[in-house]
Amino acid sequence: MSIKLYDYQLDAIDKMKNGCILCGGVGSGKSMTSLAYYYLQNGGNISFLTGDEYNPMDDCRIKDLYIITTARKRDTLEWEGELTNFLLSTHSDANLYSNKVIVDSWNNIGKYSDVKNAFFIFDEQRVVGSGAWVKAFLKITKSNEWILLSATPGDTWQDYIPVFIANGFYKNKTEFTREHIIFKRFSKFPQVDKYINTGRLIRLRNSVLVNMKFDRKTISHHEDIPVNYDVSKYKDVQRNRWDIWEDKPIENSGGLCYALRRIVNTDESRQAALLEIIEKHPKAIIFYNFDYELDILKNLYYGDGFEIAEWNGHKHQPIPDSENWVYLVQYNAGAEGWNCIKTDTVIFYSQNYSYKVMVQSSGRIDRLNTPFTDLYYYHLKSRSGIDLAISRALKNKKKFNETKFVNDM
């Protein structure tokens, strides 16, 4: 038994340390790299990572391993597949060693707050803000070795606060705020005006970030597909602020954006454009946002012999294994934590508000072991104000702000 890591993975392992963020693009092999680092930290031999036969770790001092990941990655047993390369298993009878190996989701991170003297891999970075997950994370990091894995580690300096605190750079969020944040004076709620002493922040970020630099063999082709929308209905809802489905007033900016998007996303031209793509690519993953979109996508006639499967908050079906299929994936449920090398095509039936989510979604087919060189991404977009505004936000790597859009409108 042997494995052979790529040179960029070995370079990353050489730079890794306790409390670091292993940062690599979607599909770059962060999971295997993190386990290889754990293997070396617990008495493994570097020769195994370069193609030689397996060298066991030191069972006398090996630490328990906890992997905190997405619910989907836990449920699809993706980590279990990686663990077998090191003769590790969540099942004690299949584990070569006496240590404990647990894979669980971020929703259950609080269960492990009192664990001590173990090794934690936090997969798909979730420690942003100051909620229950962050509190549990900070308690865990005080008594254990740990590393973070992320494809998109942080958009703003505030995203790094929990990691900086866990590394001992700051005592708490209050100290970070006092030293680095200037708030806008006349805002109704705390709103960052600017950051100060950013030189120190850059140094601290560089000290914890370990970038995996690799050249992809794949070539991504992103194409915007123009579709129409009902202009008169769109303008009526925009002007009157009336919910035409519930027959009641629209109360807030979120409700107005939802109504405008529903008019745009349910237009028949969008459905026709989707079916034209499917004719050329009979195996495709389709990402969508809303349940009404799912109803449309489930009831379209894709052709004879097509199999339809779903991954969302209601159903967790596997990717079909037939000749012709569509896999309907809701962004929030399936933007990360799984991969597919059976197709070269992703269709974005509607855009998500988050740049990070769009990147993660694109990465589902862009994997190290994909047999395809050319990957195709189709973005269905109208010329409506809301589609254009979302596109601008994503182009600038930002999250679309509903309140700002309505105020500007």
Secondary structure as GFF3:
##gff-version 3
##sequence-region A 1 409
A	DSSP	alpha_helix	7	15	.	.	.	ID=ss1
A	DSSP	beta_strand	21	23	.	.	.	ID=ss2
A	DSSP	alpha_helix	30	41	.	.	.	ID=ss3
A	DSSP	three_ten_helix	46	49	.	.	.	ID=ss4
A	DSSP	beta_strand	65	69	.	.	.	ID=ss5
A	DSSP	alpha_helix	71	75	.	.	.	ID=ss6
A	DSSP	alpha_helix	78	83	.	.	.	ID=ss7
A	DSSP	three_ten_helix	84	86	.	.	.	ID=ss8
A	DSSP	beta_strand	101	105	.	.	.	ID=ss9
A	DSSP	three_ten_helix	106	112	.	.	.	ID=ss10
A	DSSP	beta_strand	119	122	.	.	.	ID=ss11
A	DSSP	alpha_helix	132	143	.	.	.	ID=ss12
A	DSSP	beta_strand	145	150	.	.	.	ID=ss13
A	DSSP	three_ten_helix	157	160	.	.	.	ID=ss14
A	DSSP	alpha_helix	161	166	.	.	.	ID=ss15
A	DSSP	alpha_helix	173	180	.	.	.	ID=ss16
A	DSSP	beta_strand	181	183	.	.	.	ID=ss17
A	DSSP	beta_strand	192	195	.	.	.	ID=ss18
A	DSSP	alpha_helix	198	208	.	.	.	ID=ss19
A	DSSP	beta_strand	209	211	.	.	.	ID=ss20
A	DSSP	beta_strand	219	226	.	.	.	ID=ss21
A	DSSP	alpha_helix	231	240	.	.	.	ID=ss22
A	DSSP	beta_strand	242	243	.	.	.	ID=ss23
A	DSSP	beta_strand	248	249	.	.	.	ID=ss24
A	DSSP	alpha_helix	253	265	.	.	.	ID=ss25
A	DSSP	alpha_helix	268	280	.	.	.	ID=ss26
A	DSSP	beta_strand	283	288	.	.	.	ID=ss27
A	DSSP	alpha_helix	291	299	.	.	.	ID=ss28
A	DSSP	beta_strand	307	311	.	.	.	ID=ss29
A	DSSP	beta_strand	325	330	.	.	.	ID=ss30
A	DSSP	alpha_helix	331	334	.	.	.	ID=ss31
A	DSSP	beta_strand	345	348	.	.	.	ID=ss32
A	DSSP	alpha_helix	355	362	.	.	.	ID=ss33
A	DSSP	beta_strand	374	381	.	.	.	ID=ss34
A	DSSP	alpha_helix	385	395	.	.	.	ID=ss35
A	DSSP	alpha_helix	402	408	.	.	.	ID=ss36
###
